[in-house]
Amino acid sequence: MKILGIGNAIVDVICKVDENFINQNNLTKGTMKLIFDDKEFQSMLSRLNIEKTISGGSVANSIVGLSQLGNEVGFIGKVSDDDLGSKYEDGLKSENVEYLYTKKKEELPTGTCLILVTPDSERTMCTFLGTAGKINEDDVDAKIIKQTEMIFLEGYLWDEGEPKKAFEKAINNANKVAMSLSDQFCVDRHKSHFLDLVKNKLDITFANEQEMMSLVNSKNFSEAVDFAKTLKKLVVITRGDKGAISIFGNEIVENDVEKKLDIKDLTGAGDLFAAGYLHGHLNNFNPIECLNKGREMSSKVIQQIGARL
């Protein structure tokens, strides 16, 4: 297998909202908020009109993108044996992703993410992890990981306790490890752990500009670049309308963004960028070709609703 993703198995529920909804619910636009109370989550959901429901999760979106580009891929993520869990599994299988998890009836339901899209196309997420956040080392098969060229992890999955043990088991058995830092709040919450991962465990780190600057407490982007250069490992940073940059020691490569796109929804832009970049990397593209493939995939996904092409 080319690449195995390990991440939160989340069903995405996409809804259009106005700016007032974001403010009234004390949400920070463009970020992800974890909701721990099922009743609070259901209350918010009941006030929304659903546009689309789809199997999601950050790494799962990337893995589907890699499958669509013709790579042999798999995914491990925890769902419950319920209606949404079955939909999740079917959604991955329909995209030729090998789903390497056997679902069973869990105490908590399958995880769900409300993706709230405002008129400016920005997306704000409210996630009820459900059983996805209970992944443990027994859910990760070391034999499968050893037979895979690369694993791809998400920062969203990292948490103290069982998920951390699952993460560490995966990393310790992997041939090569790529990871997305996922979200600035995520970086702030787990900064010391993430710094250790980036410095000592990961072969490829994906981050956006804010996440990378937060990770190293830098006041400007050039400081973050200087830090990345010292690692002698591949760091790939997306910069919104400034394009993207890859850094490997002193080898720095940049590209810009596609112009004149009909942007409808930014959901999945980073996930599909990672899919395009990793496709290039796994198939021996040079650095600028990898960046351009990432740009191509992210440019496509933001011109539609949802995080899947």
Backbone bond lengths (Angstrom), bond angles and torsions (degrees), N, CA, C in turn:
res aa  C-N    CA-C-N  psi(-1)  N-CA   C-N-CA  omega(-1)  CA-C   N-CA-C  phi
1 M - - - 1.471 - - 1.535 109.38 -
2 K 1.323 115.71 137.80 1.468 119.96 179.84 1.526 111.58 -67.57
3 I 1.355 115.13 -50.77 1.464 117.99 -173.37 1.520 110.31 -151.16
4 L 1.332 114.83 138.97 1.456 122.41 178.71 1.521 108.51 -118.98
5 G 1.309 116.53 122.84 1.455 121.44 176.52 1.516 110.71 -92.11
6 I 1.324 116.78 140.06 1.466 121.84 173.29 1.522 106.36 -127.46
7 G 1.333 115.61 119.07 1.459 117.49 -174.39 1.513 112.87 -163.98
8 N 1.319 114.61 -175.14 1.454 120.86 177.25 1.522 109.96 -72.53
9 A 1.324 116.22 123.77 1.463 121.34 175.93 1.525 107.13 -87.70
10 I 1.305 115.86 99.98 1.463 122.45 -171.70 1.525 109.42 -124.70
11 V 1.333 116.94 134.36 1.459 120.28 172.66 1.525 107.96 -87.22
12 D 1.336 117.21 120.85 1.460 122.28 179.94 1.524 110.33 -83.03
13 V 1.334 115.04 129.80 1.464 121.39 175.49 1.530 106.26 -116.95
14 I 1.318 116.36 108.83 1.468 121.18 -171.84 1.530 110.09 -96.28
15 C 1.344 115.74 128.12 1.462 122.10 -176.93 1.527 109.77 -136.15
16 K 1.320 117.07 140.59 1.464 121.03 173.76 1.527 108.58 -89.91
17 V 1.333 116.29 133.63 1.469 121.23 179.32 1.530 109.38 -135.87
18 D 1.348 115.98 165.53 1.464 118.96 172.97 1.533 109.36 -96.28
19 E 1.328 115.06 174.40 1.474 120.00 -177.71 1.533 111.08 -61.63
20 N 1.340 116.89 -32.81 1.464 120.59 -178.46 1.519 112.02 -60.38
21 F 1.329 116.54 -38.12 1.468 119.77 -178.79 1.527 109.86 -61.74
22 I 1.332 116.16 -41.47 1.475 121.05 178.88 1.521 109.97 -60.97
23 N 1.349 116.12 -47.20 1.470 120.71 -176.89 1.525 111.67 -68.52
24 Q 1.346 116.23 -43.54 1.471 120.41 -177.03 1.530 112.21 -63.34
25 N 1.344 116.33 -27.60 1.461 119.86 -179.15 1.533 113.02 -99.40
26 N 1.353 114.64 14.12 1.480 120.83 176.71 1.525 112.63 53.71
27 L 1.330 115.26 42.78 1.463 120.33 178.88 1.519 109.62 -98.97
28 T 1.318 116.49 151.99 1.467 121.67 175.04 1.522 107.84 -99.43
29 K 1.322 116.00 114.29 1.472 120.60 -173.47 1.525 111.34 -58.00
30 G 1.338 115.63 135.64 1.458 120.91 176.40 1.512 114.79 86.77
31 T 1.351 116.48 2.93 1.468 119.05 -179.84 1.533 109.85 -119.27
32 M 1.326 114.97 178.62 1.466 120.91 178.83 1.523 108.67 -115.59
33 K 1.339 116.22 129.29 1.459 121.56 176.20 1.528 108.92 -110.72
34 L 1.331 115.81 132.37 1.463 119.89 174.41 1.518 109.52 -85.44
35 I 1.328 116.30 131.60 1.465 121.90 175.43 1.527 107.20 -111.36
36 F 1.316 116.09 125.08 1.470 120.29 -174.31 1.533 112.56 -99.56
37 D 1.336 115.95 -13.40 1.463 120.41 -177.20 1.523 109.42 -104.24
38 D 1.321 116.45 116.64 1.466 121.29 -178.75 1.524 111.43 -58.68
39 K 1.350 117.61 -36.91 1.475 120.64 -178.87 1.530 110.63 -65.51
40 E 1.335 116.24 -42.69 1.475 120.46 177.43 1.529 110.04 -60.78
41 F 1.332 115.81 -42.19 1.461 120.77 -179.61 1.530 110.59 -63.69
42 Q 1.328 116.39 -47.64 1.472 120.77 -178.90 1.526 111.47 -64.24
43 S 1.332 116.43 -34.10 1.471 120.91 178.00 1.524 110.59 -63.74
44 M 1.339 116.19 -43.96 1.468 119.65 178.57 1.526 110.60 -65.55
45 L 1.323 116.44 -43.45 1.463 121.58 -178.97 1.533 111.54 -60.76
46 S 1.332 116.69 -36.78 1.472 120.68 -176.82 1.525 112.55 -66.12
47 R 1.340 117.23 -18.27 1.475 120.80 -179.14 1.530 113.00 -96.79
48 L 1.317 116.27 10.90 1.463 119.98 -174.13 1.521 112.34 -119.21
49 N 1.333 114.56 152.07 1.469 120.34 171.43 1.526 108.01 -99.09
50 I 1.327 116.40 121.83 1.465 121.05 -175.37 1.530 110.17 -83.11
51 E 1.339 115.33 126.80 1.470 121.25 177.18 1.538 111.36 -86.79
52 K 1.344 115.31 -39.90 1.460 120.09 -169.53 1.527 109.16 -162.00
53 T 1.325 117.26 142.52 1.467 122.37 174.25 1.519 108.21 -122.97
54 I 1.339 117.44 131.62 1.465 119.70 -173.85 1.534 110.27 -153.25
55 S 1.331 117.47 150.01 1.469 121.33 175.12 1.522 108.48 -62.86
56 G 1.336 116.10 125.08 1.459 118.23 -175.87 1.512 113.05 -133.07
57 G 1.332 113.84 -147.47 1.457 121.36 -170.31 1.514 107.22 101.01
58 S 1.317 116.61 137.60 1.463 121.88 -171.27 1.531 113.27 -57.03
59 V 1.337 116.38 -56.07 1.471 119.30 -177.82 1.531 110.70 -67.59
60 A 1.330 117.48 -36.50 1.470 119.80 177.72 1.527 110.68 -59.87
61 N 1.341 117.31 -39.53 1.471 120.30 177.06 1.532 110.53 -61.21
62 S 1.325 116.23 -42.58 1.472 120.21 178.92 1.526 110.92 -64.42
63 I 1.330 116.05 -42.17 1.468 120.55 -177.95 1.527 110.53 -64.88
64 V 1.335 117.43 -39.61 1.477 120.12 176.01 1.527 109.65 -62.66
65 G 1.329 117.14 -42.61 1.472 120.04 177.02 1.517 111.92 -59.26
66 L 1.331 116.77 -41.51 1.469 121.30 178.14 1.526 110.85 -65.41
67 S 1.331 116.93 -37.56 1.468 120.57 176.29 1.521 110.59 -63.40
68 Q 1.336 115.98 -43.67 1.473 120.24 -179.69 1.534 112.06 -63.21
69 L 1.322 116.28 -23.89 1.471 120.98 176.84 1.532 112.18 -88.03
70 G 1.339 116.35 4.11 1.462 119.96 171.96 1.508 115.98 96.57
71 N 1.342 117.53 12.72 1.461 120.45 179.86 1.530 110.94 -90.88
72 E 1.326 115.80 149.47 1.466 120.87 175.51 1.532 108.05 -82.34
73 V 1.337 116.35 116.99 1.462 120.30 -169.51 1.528 111.60 -133.92
74 G 1.334 115.34 159.95 1.453 121.99 174.65 1.507 110.24 -142.03
75 F 1.331 115.76 167.71 1.471 120.51 -179.37 1.519 110.02 -146.86
76 I 1.342 115.16 139.31 1.461 122.41 171.81 1.527 107.99 -119.94
77 G 1.323 115.77 123.92 1.467 121.52 177.13 1.515 108.19 -160.78
78 K 1.317 116.73 143.74 1.469 121.55 -171.16 1.531 111.25 -90.36
79 V 1.330 115.83 124.02 1.467 121.99 172.15 1.530 107.77 -126.50
80 S 1.326 115.65 167.21 1.460 120.61 173.82 1.528 108.76 -96.97
81 D 1.309 116.46 161.00 1.463 121.11 176.76 1.529 107.63 -82.12
82 D 1.334 115.35 72.35 1.469 121.85 177.81 1.524 108.04 -133.93
83 D 1.319 116.94 -175.06 1.470 120.89 -174.43 1.532 111.64 -60.13
84 L 1.343 116.11 -46.98 1.465 119.43 -179.50 1.528 111.26 -67.75
85 G 1.342 116.68 -34.63 1.463 120.36 177.84 1.517 111.50 -62.87
86 S 1.326 116.72 -41.43 1.468 120.96 178.00 1.520 110.90 -66.20
87 K 1.348 116.06 -41.38 1.475 119.97 177.94 1.524 110.29 -62.50
88 Y 1.331 115.03 -38.80 1.466 119.71 -179.47 1.522 110.54 -62.15
89 E 1.334 115.63 -50.18 1.468 120.51 -179.18 1.523 111.22 -60.89
90 D 1.320 116.78 -45.27 1.471 121.04 -179.94 1.526 111.21 -61.97
91 G 1.353 115.59 -38.13 1.465 120.36 179.99 1.515 112.26 -62.52
92 L 1.335 117.21 -39.70 1.467 120.59 178.45 1.529 111.17 -70.94
93 K 1.326 115.85 -44.19 1.470 119.27 -178.09 1.521 111.49 -62.82
94 S 1.329 116.50 -34.20 1.478 119.65 179.03 1.523 111.75 -67.14
95 E 1.348 116.59 -17.63 1.476 121.45 178.82 1.536 111.33 -102.17
96 N 1.340 117.01 17.68 1.475 122.01 179.13 1.522 113.21 59.76
97 V 1.332 115.43 35.13 1.464 120.92 173.45 1.525 107.48 -101.00
98 E 1.334 116.21 127.64 1.455 119.79 177.19 1.527 108.22 -76.84
99 Y 1.329 116.32 115.57 1.464 121.12 -177.43 1.518 108.95 -91.49
100 L 1.327 115.97 106.84 1.466 121.78 -170.05 1.521 111.20 -99.71
101 Y 1.325 114.81 51.42 1.458 121.11 177.66 1.523 107.99 -145.74
102 T 1.319 117.14 133.73 1.461 121.49 178.36 1.523 108.70 -100.27
103 K 1.328 116.60 111.68 1.465 118.99 -174.75 1.531 111.35 -77.47
104 K 1.334 113.75 149.74 1.468 120.74 174.89 1.519 107.89 -144.02
105 K 1.318 116.96 168.25 1.470 120.89 -178.89 1.524 109.09 -67.45
106 E 1.335 116.10 119.59 1.463 121.75 -178.58 1.528 110.41 -108.52
107 E 1.326 115.86 163.72 1.473 119.97 176.38 1.521 111.25 -62.41
108 L 1.323 115.92 -40.62 1.465 121.05 -178.78 1.525 110.05 -100.41
109 P 1.339 118.19 151.33 1.466 120.54 178.67 1.531 111.93 -74.68
110 T 1.317 115.65 170.55 1.472 122.12 174.49 1.532 109.77 -58.46
111 G 1.322 116.50 140.17 1.462 121.71 -177.88 1.516 113.47 -65.41
112 T 1.339 115.04 149.19 1.465 121.76 -178.23 1.520 109.51 -136.77
113 C 1.329 116.25 142.94 1.469 121.38 176.66 1.522 109.85 -126.37
114 L 1.326 116.02 121.12 1.462 120.36 171.71 1.523 107.75 -81.61
115 I 1.306 116.64 121.67 1.472 121.04 176.92 1.528 106.83 -106.98
116 L 1.325 115.19 108.40 1.467 121.77 -174.43 1.523 108.77 -97.71
117 V 1.317 116.07 112.74 1.466 121.26 -175.71 1.524 109.21 -102.27
118 T 1.335 115.91 117.07 1.463 121.73 179.34 1.537 109.89 -86.61
119 P 1.355 117.53 166.58 1.479 119.89 -176.56 1.523 115.16 -57.24
120 D 1.355 117.62 -22.14 1.474 120.31 178.49 1.529 111.72 -84.68
121 S 1.334 117.79 8.98 1.477 125.25 179.28 1.522 113.88 75.29
122 E 1.322 117.93 -0.34 1.472 120.24 177.02 1.520 108.31 -71.64
123 R 1.345 115.77 148.68 1.466 118.26 178.55 1.507 110.16 -120.03
124 T 1.339 113.66 137.52 1.455 122.89 177.67 1.526 106.84 -120.07
125 M 1.324 116.78 132.29 1.468 118.68 -171.45 1.523 111.99 -115.64
126 C 1.328 114.78 140.59 1.466 122.40 172.74 1.522 106.46 -122.49
127 T 1.306 116.44 117.20 1.462 120.63 -172.11 1.520 111.81 -116.13
128 F 1.336 114.78 126.94 1.454 121.81 168.60 1.525 105.39 -105.25
129 L 1.331 116.07 104.79 1.462 120.40 -171.20 1.527 113.56 -65.18
130 G 1.339 116.13 -29.65 1.458 117.94 -177.02 1.521 110.67 54.10
131 T 1.313 116.12 -137.68 1.467 119.56 -176.56 1.533 113.06 -75.75
132 A 1.346 117.54 -14.30 1.477 120.22 178.64 1.517 111.30 -57.59
133 G 1.347 116.27 -36.89 1.456 120.74 -178.05 1.512 114.10 -77.60
134 K 1.333 117.29 0.01 1.469 121.83 -178.54 1.529 111.88 -103.57
135 I 1.334 117.07 16.19 1.465 119.78 179.86 1.529 109.19 -57.98
136 N 1.336 116.58 141.36 1.463 119.50 -179.37 1.526 110.15 -136.55
137 E 1.320 116.15 176.02 1.472 119.51 -172.66 1.529 112.57 -64.23
138 D 1.340 117.60 -24.78 1.467 119.91 177.70 1.537 111.79 -68.35
139 D 1.345 115.99 -20.89 1.471 120.25 179.45 1.530 112.24 -80.87
140 V 1.327 116.84 -8.35 1.469 122.40 -176.03 1.528 108.99 -110.69
141 D 1.320 116.64 117.43 1.463 121.97 -177.96 1.530 109.96 -92.16
142 A 1.341 116.24 110.11 1.474 121.39 -176.28 1.526 111.45 -59.30
143 K 1.333 117.15 -34.73 1.467 120.82 -177.99 1.532 110.97 -63.55
144 I 1.325 115.83 -43.47 1.476 120.45 178.89 1.524 110.03 -63.36
145 I 1.329 116.57 -42.56 1.469 120.78 -178.44 1.529 111.11 -63.15
146 K 1.323 116.62 -41.02 1.472 120.18 179.86 1.528 112.19 -64.93
147 Q 1.334 117.13 -24.98 1.467 121.15 -178.74 1.532 112.78 -90.57
148 T 1.326 116.76 4.55 1.458 122.66 -176.10 1.532 110.05 -106.97
149 E 1.339 116.63 138.50 1.479 119.59 179.32 1.527 111.86 -60.22
150 M 1.349 115.64 -42.04 1.466 119.65 -174.69 1.516 109.26 -150.98
151 I 1.347 116.58 145.97 1.461 119.50 168.58 1.527 108.62 -108.45
152 F 1.340 115.45 152.64 1.461 121.31 179.99 1.526 107.90 -128.12
153 L 1.338 115.59 121.02 1.462 122.83 -174.78 1.524 110.31 -115.00
154 E 1.344 115.78 161.79 1.463 119.50 176.64 1.520 110.56 -122.33
155 G 1.328 115.51 142.80 1.460 120.95 177.95 1.514 112.40 -61.20
156 Y 1.336 117.06 -30.42 1.464 120.99 178.50 1.530 112.17 -55.00
157 L 1.330 116.36 -30.02 1.464 120.88 -174.86 1.520 112.57 -77.18
158 W 1.332 115.80 -23.64 1.459 119.70 -172.92 1.524 111.18 -67.80
159 D 1.284 117.00 127.43 1.459 122.13 170.90 1.516 108.35 -157.81
160 E 1.315 115.65 153.91 1.458 120.11 178.73 1.529 110.02 -60.99
161 G 1.319 116.12 152.40 1.464 119.56 177.79 1.513 111.95 92.53
162 E 1.326 116.60 -137.81 1.465 121.46 -172.53 1.532 114.00 -61.00
163 P 1.353 119.28 -46.37 1.473 117.77 179.46 1.529 113.00 -58.70
164 K 1.334 116.92 -38.46 1.465 120.78 179.19 1.536 110.44 -62.19
165 K 1.341 116.56 -40.54 1.468 120.25 178.59 1.523 110.91 -64.90
166 A 1.329 116.53 -38.83 1.474 120.89 177.50 1.530 110.20 -62.68
167 F 1.334 116.10 -44.78 1.460 123.97 177.82 1.531 109.96 -56.19
168 E 1.343 114.91 -51.21 1.466 120.07 -175.01 1.526 111.64 -65.79
169 K 1.322 117.16 -38.39 1.458 120.45 177.09 1.530 109.98 -62.15
170 A 1.330 116.12 -43.05 1.463 120.26 179.42 1.525 111.01 -62.32
171 I 1.329 116.48 -48.21 1.470 121.27 -178.14 1.531 110.95 -62.93
172 N 1.322 116.82 -42.51 1.464 120.80 -176.29 1.527 113.58 -67.82
173 N 1.335 116.40 -19.90 1.466 120.12 -179.45 1.525 113.50 -106.10
174 A 1.328 116.70 0.63 1.466 120.27 -172.47 1.527 112.44 -87.23
175 N 1.333 115.33 149.61 1.468 120.93 172.32 1.523 111.00 -77.32
176 K 1.337 116.38 -36.12 1.455 122.07 -178.73 1.525 107.49 -153.67
177 V 1.330 117.19 141.05 1.466 120.64 -174.82 1.529 110.81 -125.84
178 A 1.328 115.10 126.64 1.468 121.92 170.62 1.524 107.28 -116.32
179 M 1.331 116.30 148.50 1.461 119.78 179.22 1.520 110.61 -149.41
180 S 1.321 115.05 143.59 1.462 121.65 171.59 1.518 108.85 -98.74
181 L 1.336 117.28 135.77 1.462 120.55 177.88 1.527 111.91 -72.61
182 S 1.317 117.36 -16.63 1.473 125.49 166.75 1.520 116.94 78.81
183 D 1.346 119.34 -52.70 1.464 119.55 -168.24 1.526 108.64 -166.63
184 Q 1.336 116.61 143.25 1.469 119.01 -177.12 1.531 111.70 -62.53
185 F 1.352 117.53 -39.90 1.465 119.52 177.94 1.532 110.57 -60.90
186 C 1.324 115.01 -37.04 1.469 122.03 178.02 1.529 109.99 -61.94
187 V 1.325 115.79 -46.41 1.474 121.55 179.55 1.528 110.15 -61.84
188 D 1.336 115.98 -45.34 1.469 119.70 -178.78 1.531 111.04 -62.65
189 R 1.330 116.20 -36.37 1.464 120.77 -176.09 1.531 111.99 -72.50
190 H 1.341 115.80 -33.12 1.472 119.89 -173.27 1.533 112.17 -122.91
191 K 1.332 116.43 33.49 1.473 120.03 -168.28 1.524 114.08 -55.00
192 S 1.329 117.94 -48.12 1.470 119.08 -175.50 1.533 110.82 -66.14
193 H 1.338 116.72 -38.91 1.471 120.46 177.78 1.525 110.78 -65.04
194 F 1.336 115.87 -45.73 1.463 119.74 -177.99 1.525 111.22 -64.33
195 L 1.334 116.46 -38.72 1.471 119.64 177.77 1.523 110.82 -60.90
196 D 1.321 115.86 -42.29 1.462 120.45 178.26 1.530 110.62 -62.82
197 L 1.336 116.27 -43.69 1.474 120.01 178.72 1.528 110.98 -60.66
198 V 1.325 115.77 -49.44 1.472 120.64 -176.63 1.528 110.89 -62.65
199 K 1.323 116.64 -40.38 1.468 120.50 -177.60 1.531 112.45 -75.20
200 N 1.329 116.82 -38.80 1.467 119.26 -165.77 1.528 116.87 -119.77
201 K 1.334 118.82 -18.76 1.461 119.40 -170.96 1.527 114.63 -118.38
202 L 1.325 117.61 -29.25 1.468 119.92 -171.92 1.524 111.65 -93.20
203 D 1.327 115.48 141.88 1.467 120.87 172.25 1.526 110.61 -87.98
204 I 1.344 115.94 -34.24 1.470 121.32 179.14 1.525 108.47 -134.66
205 T 1.332 116.31 129.32 1.462 121.70 174.81 1.524 109.05 -115.22
206 F 1.336 116.14 129.06 1.466 121.84 172.48 1.528 108.72 -107.02
207 A 1.326 116.37 134.49 1.465 120.26 178.57 1.521 108.44 -154.31
208 N 1.329 116.59 159.25 1.463 117.47 166.25 1.532 108.41 -94.60
209 E 1.319 115.62 174.30 1.467 120.71 -172.91 1.529 111.74 -58.31
210 Q 1.358 116.87 -45.02 1.464 120.38 -177.74 1.530 111.33 -64.35
211 E 1.336 116.16 -41.88 1.469 120.41 -179.53 1.522 111.44 -62.66
212 M 1.325 115.63 -42.98 1.471 119.58 -177.49 1.532 110.91 -68.20
213 M 1.327 116.40 -41.47 1.466 119.48 179.14 1.525 110.98 -66.48
214 S 1.332 116.22 -37.40 1.465 120.27 177.56 1.528 110.68 -65.84
215 L 1.329 116.39 -40.42 1.463 120.82 -178.10 1.520 112.06 -57.65
216 V 1.336 115.88 -40.88 1.476 119.22 -174.97 1.532 112.52 -107.15
217 N 1.352 115.70 12.33 1.475 121.62 178.48 1.529 111.81 53.00
218 S 1.338 115.89 42.22 1.473 118.55 -178.46 1.531 110.42 -94.25
219 K 1.319 114.74 149.23 1.465 119.93 -179.70 1.529 111.69 -91.15
220 N 1.327 116.87 -18.42 1.460 119.07 177.06 1.533 109.34 -142.11
221 F 1.314 114.73 163.09 1.458 120.15 -171.74 1.527 112.46 -66.02
222 S 1.327 116.93 -33.06 1.471 119.50 -177.79 1.529 111.46 -62.32
223 E 1.340 117.70 -31.93 1.466 120.60 176.59 1.531 110.64 -65.77
224 A 1.332 115.93 -39.20 1.469 120.41 178.56 1.530 110.26 -65.05
225 V 1.325 116.21 -39.01 1.470 120.95 177.95 1.530 110.10 -65.22
226 D 1.328 116.66 -42.87 1.471 120.28 178.76 1.532 111.17 -59.90
227 F 1.331 116.38 -41.01 1.468 120.74 177.14 1.531 109.90 -61.45
228 A 1.334 116.07 -47.38 1.475 120.42 -177.86 1.529 110.91 -60.49
229 K 1.321 117.05 -36.76 1.479 120.89 -179.55 1.527 111.65 -62.78
230 T 1.334 116.89 -32.40 1.468 119.90 -177.24 1.532 112.18 -72.74
231 L 1.327 117.48 -18.01 1.469 120.73 -173.65 1.524 113.28 -73.76
232 K 1.337 116.42 -30.08 1.475 121.41 -173.41 1.538 111.09 59.02
233 K 1.335 114.69 30.36 1.465 122.17 174.93 1.518 107.02 -131.04
234 L 1.319 116.82 162.92 1.456 120.39 -175.87 1.528 110.84 -78.30
235 V 1.327 115.79 123.52 1.466 122.39 175.34 1.530 107.24 -123.47
236 V 1.332 115.86 126.81 1.461 121.27 -177.57 1.526 107.54 -119.90
237 I 1.331 116.33 121.60 1.470 121.06 -173.85 1.528 109.69 -122.54
238 T 1.333 115.68 126.27 1.468 120.39 173.62 1.523 108.43 -91.38
239 R 1.353 115.46 145.26 1.468 119.69 -172.45 1.526 112.82 -129.89
240 G 1.346 116.38 32.09 1.467 119.24 179.13 1.503 111.43 60.61
241 D 1.335 117.34 -127.09 1.475 120.46 -176.83 1.530 112.94 -75.78
242 K 1.348 117.41 1.53 1.473 120.17 176.36 1.531 111.39 -96.66
243 G 1.334 117.52 3.25 1.460 119.93 177.77 1.521 112.36 90.85
244 A 1.323 115.88 -145.13 1.468 120.82 -177.12 1.519 109.52 -145.27
245 I 1.341 115.08 162.19 1.460 120.73 -176.72 1.527 108.62 -142.45
246 S 1.336 116.37 139.06 1.463 120.18 171.95 1.528 108.06 -115.74
247 I 1.325 114.79 139.73 1.464 121.17 -175.67 1.519 108.54 -130.00
248 F 1.317 116.00 124.87 1.465 121.13 173.62 1.517 106.58 -138.20
249 G 1.335 115.72 98.95 1.463 119.20 -172.25 1.521 108.91 61.05
250 N 1.333 116.28 -127.62 1.471 119.99 -179.98 1.523 112.73 -90.18
251 E 1.336 117.05 1.53 1.474 119.84 177.62 1.528 109.31 -86.82
252 I 1.321 115.62 106.75 1.465 121.59 -177.90 1.526 108.76 -117.58
253 V 1.327 115.50 126.26 1.461 121.21 -179.00 1.529 108.20 -127.58
254 E 1.331 116.71 135.46 1.473 120.74 -178.92 1.522 110.45 -129.13
255 N 1.339 115.12 151.88 1.468 119.49 167.00 1.523 108.99 -135.74
256 D 1.322 116.23 168.69 1.468 118.89 179.61 1.526 109.58 -106.43
257 V 1.326 116.48 -175.65 1.469 120.16 -176.65 1.522 110.50 -93.51
258 E 1.338 114.89 160.64 1.465 120.55 171.42 1.525 108.88 -69.33
259 K 1.326 116.46 138.98 1.469 120.55 179.59 1.531 110.40 -95.63
260 K 1.322 114.95 160.13 1.471 123.44 172.30 1.526 113.34 55.78
261 L 1.316 115.99 46.67 1.464 120.39 176.14 1.528 109.63 -91.14
262 D 1.315 116.29 146.95 1.460 121.66 176.26 1.533 107.84 -89.52
263 I 1.330 116.13 82.36 1.467 121.05 -172.01 1.531 110.78 -76.28
264 K 1.336 115.21 124.55 1.463 120.59 -179.37 1.534 112.24 -111.03
265 D 1.333 117.62 -31.12 1.469 120.85 -171.97 1.528 107.69 -167.30
266 L 1.340 116.30 123.77 1.467 120.42 -177.32 1.533 113.25 -83.81
267 T 1.351 116.87 0.35 1.467 120.32 178.82 1.528 110.13 -57.14
268 G 1.318 115.95 128.95 1.464 120.22 174.84 1.516 115.09 84.75
269 A 1.332 117.73 1.50 1.474 119.48 -178.27 1.533 110.75 -59.21
270 G 1.336 116.65 -47.98 1.465 120.23 179.73 1.519 112.23 -68.40
271 D 1.346 115.92 -37.45 1.471 120.28 -179.38 1.522 111.12 -63.52
272 L 1.327 115.78 -44.12 1.470 119.07 -178.11 1.523 111.67 -77.32
273 F 1.337 116.69 -27.71 1.467 118.84 172.20 1.525 108.81 -61.04
274 A 1.332 116.46 -46.66 1.472 120.74 -179.90 1.527 110.50 -61.21
275 A 1.341 116.68 -39.20 1.475 120.36 178.82 1.526 110.51 -60.47
276 G 1.316 116.09 -47.56 1.467 119.82 -179.61 1.515 111.82 -63.89
277 Y 1.338 115.88 -44.37 1.471 119.65 -179.41 1.528 110.62 -63.19
278 L 1.337 116.81 -46.86 1.465 120.12 -178.13 1.531 111.53 -65.97
279 H 1.321 116.92 -34.41 1.468 119.95 174.67 1.524 109.60 -57.97
280 G 1.324 115.87 -46.94 1.460 119.88 178.28 1.518 111.86 -62.17
281 H 1.327 115.78 -45.99 1.461 120.63 -177.65 1.532 111.49 -62.12
282 L 1.333 116.21 -44.40 1.468 120.56 -178.03 1.521 112.57 -70.08
283 N 1.324 115.82 -21.44 1.463 120.35 -178.09 1.532 112.28 -110.93
284 N 1.328 114.98 24.25 1.482 122.91 170.59 1.517 114.92 63.01
285 F 1.341 117.32 33.44 1.465 120.15 170.86 1.529 107.95 -72.07
286 N 1.337 116.77 158.45 1.461 118.85 173.52 1.541 109.26 -80.88
287 P 1.356 118.57 167.82 1.469 120.55 -172.15 1.529 115.32 -55.48
288 I 1.334 118.28 -43.10 1.470 118.96 -178.85 1.529 110.58 -69.14
289 E 1.330 117.86 -34.34 1.469 120.50 176.49 1.524 110.74 -66.19
290 C 1.331 116.93 -36.82 1.475 120.69 176.57 1.531 110.19 -63.43
291 L 1.336 116.46 -47.79 1.467 120.30 178.51 1.523 111.25 -60.07
292 N 1.318 116.15 -42.21 1.469 119.74 -177.77 1.525 111.86 -68.09
293 K 1.338 116.58 -34.72 1.471 119.16 177.02 1.527 109.76 -67.83
294 G 1.327 116.61 -38.17 1.461 120.52 174.72 1.515 111.14 -60.97
295 R 1.323 116.51 -45.28 1.469 121.37 178.71 1.525 111.27 -61.59
296 E 1.318 116.45 -42.66 1.471 120.94 -179.81 1.529 110.98 -58.98
297 M 1.339 116.35 -45.91 1.472 120.65 -177.61 1.536 110.93 -69.29
298 S 1.326 117.28 -43.59 1.472 119.08 -178.89 1.529 110.66 -68.77
299 S 1.338 117.66 -34.49 1.466 120.84 178.58 1.529 111.39 -64.53
300 K 1.318 115.86 -35.80 1.471 119.68 178.42 1.524 111.14 -68.12
301 V 1.334 116.65 -45.61 1.471 119.47 -171.26 1.529 112.35 -70.57
302 I 1.331 117.66 -29.76 1.475 119.07 -177.88 1.530 112.75 -78.98
303 Q 1.343 116.40 -5.99 1.467 119.53 176.93 1.532 111.76 -95.60
304 Q 1.348 115.88 14.76 1.462 121.36 176.92 1.526 108.69 -142.48
305 I 1.322 116.44 172.27 1.471 120.66 176.25 1.523 108.58 -89.14
306 G 1.337 117.02 129.20 1.463 120.96 176.52 1.507 112.88 102.60
307 A 1.356 115.28 167.92 1.474 121.58 -170.92 1.516 113.54 -102.02
308 R 1.332 118.01 14.45 1.450 121.17 179.18 1.519 110.20 -124.53
309 L 1.325 116.54 140.43 1.462 120.27 176.93 1.526 110.02 -83.69
